[in-house]
Amino acid sequence: MTIDITKLIEEFEFNRILNSDTQTKQIAILGTIDLENAILIIEKSPFNIELINSDPKSVPTKIISSLSLINSNDVYNWAKATLNQDLDQLPAAKVNLIYPATETHIRKYNQQKLHYVRETPEMYYQYVIPYIDTMKGERLKWVYNILFHGKEKESFIYHDESKDGFVLLPDMKWDKVNLENLYLCCIVNRMDIGSIRDLSGSDVIYLGNLQNTIQKVTHKKFGLPQDQLKIFVHYQPSYYHFHLHIVNVHHPGLGDGIAIGKAILVDDIIDNLKIDGEYYKKKTIGYVIGENHGLWSIEGYRNSVRSQ
Amino acid sequence: MTIDITKLIEEFEFNRILNSDTQTKQIAILGTIDLENAILIIEKSPFNIELINSDPKSVPTKIISSLSLINSNDVYNWAKATLNQDLDQLPAAKVNLIYPATETHIRKYNQQKLHYVRETPEMYYQYVIPYIDTMKGERLKWVYNILFHGKEKESFIYHDESKDGFVLLPDMKWDKVNLENLYLCCIVNRMDIGSIRDLSGSDVIYLGNLQNTIQKVTHKKFGLPQDQLKIFVHYQPSYYHFHLHIVNVHHPGLGDGIAIGKAILVDDIIDNLKIDGEYYKKKTIGYVIGENHGLWSIEGYRNSVRSQ
């Protein structure tokens, strides 16, 4: 059965705005269709460079439909404008409709309150380790499927099945087309590293080799030398099996994923472990966490943040 | 004389795309009007929340004009869409026209190539210190005007004129209205810190006091406790007189300014200096630098990056 998206949208009854991002020009709206929850996400489209380059003579009139001056000062002029659009060739937006939507979907799109947490080693041992234990097993099955059971094999960029080996594959966030937005993910075979907290001085050579191999493979496969890449991990990571993020330094919109308080350069991890092999076991690590995160549902964890 | 922006745009002859940001949906185009350089910047508008909330019953049909399904999978449906627009009430984009544009304008909007540089202490002593020397004196006069000559005094949030004191004031990037986007700048009175490279173990208490005072003042003045703030510095900084950045953790669009490879949490600086008082003198610091940066014009610096 094909979905009649136009009909569904017509039946969509507005409930509230879940999130509006003025930076990316995206909005997420909660509503109901036929009494069931639905989430409508509308994101404005980027400008189509290919279309511009294919017929440069018609720019900017092909882009801009009408203009109204707001103000002028010296050489600077501001105006508001309407743009040309065409559903087939020049759409103005991308629409996602999740229907029926679960509470988990709603939580995901609902703007959550964030906290900058200074996680002491004591907080880690008392609250984070037990939390991580609940995130292992079944929750990591999809990772083991990739590593050991050939899942997603067709998209592997590199695979070394040895003990210290890893899988390198395109991240879901990459369109696989624009090198400028290159985003790869490296998942290691080792099962004993849940996060940087598990790394110690004895892993310095392992991490160095890992990073070197990633750099070589990425250079050979995509022509991007190491000074065109940022290689980093997340703390807290989204899953507790060690993995690295590899992005082009020119990637324009990485948001929180590349921000301090979440991302940590592998170069820095190696340097710090060289200074003190127990660096990440002893360090109070600062990171930003949302109230939707599982850790935030632990009362003791929340209280230790509040008493900081 | 009022500018006829529509006429100017009609006369705009396309030369090349300077920059296209698929994240913020912005494009900068270089062209000529009447044989003089002109830069046209078009940025798509965010969704108008007030308009939605003022007439929620008409959502989403007031936003979306037409839809075409791309694909469906389980509860997920993707479509492309055209949107309703109105030059007066619901413009689709903001347009800036810089005309006539100078070479400096063009450089500013021209996408520059970036490099991830691992700056060794040797590179710092050989290339960066001499560069910093050229960035002092007259280049820092505006900073001294703020600190010691009452410039911008009307916007000060806090001012402590003692030796270890500082000025706290809104950053230019903040609209001074939305607390979610709060962005403050703290410029210290001390003249002996050009960058984190100049910090040592003897500055741990100074830095801790600095951060504590900023947190207290920001809490009192804006009601934002410390877990709502990220406090960090840049390396390389944009000017070589020690200053701190203070932002709300909810700030949506900070781009590279908050990214690893440029931003460093003050908490981490303090922790690292406690481990080794010479941490930032001995550390190889990784950061992203653009080819427009003054350091990149130094041949020896470039060569040492290329040989990494």
Interface residues (C-beta under 8 A of the other chain):
Chain A: T2 I3 I5 T6 L8 I9 E10 F12 F14 I17 S20 D21 T22 Q23 T24 K25 Q26 I27 I29 G31 L40 I42 K44 S45 P46 F47 I49 I52 N53 P56 K57 V59 P60 T61 I63 I64 S66 L67 S68 L69 S72 V75 Y76 N77 W78 A79 K80 A81 T82 L83 Q85 D86 L87 D88 P91 A92 A93 K94 V95 N96 L97 I98 Y99 P100 A101 H105 K113 L114 H115 Y116 V117 R118 N178 N181 Q226 D227 Q228 L229 K230 F232 V249 H250 P252 G253 L254 G255 I258 A259 I260 G261 A263 I264 L265 D267 D268 D271 N272 I275 D276 Y279 K283 T284 G286 V288 V305 R306 Q308
Chain B: T2 I3 I5 T6 L8 I9 E10 F12 F14 I17 S20 D21 T22 Q23 T24 K25 Q26 I27 I29 G31 L40 I42 K44 S45 P46 F47 I49 I52 N53 P56 K57 V59 P60 T61 I63 I64 S66 L67 S68 L69 S72 V75 Y76 N77 W78 A79 K80 A81 T82 L83 Q85 D86 L87 D88 P91 A92 A93 K94 V95 N96 L97 I98 Y99 P100 A101 H105 Q111 K113 L114 H115 Y116 V117 R118 Q226 D227 Q228 L229 K230 F232 V249 H250 P252 G253 L254 G255 I258 A259 I260 G261 A263 I264 L265 D267 D268 D271 N272 I275 D276 Y279 K283 T284 G286 V288 V305 R306 Q308
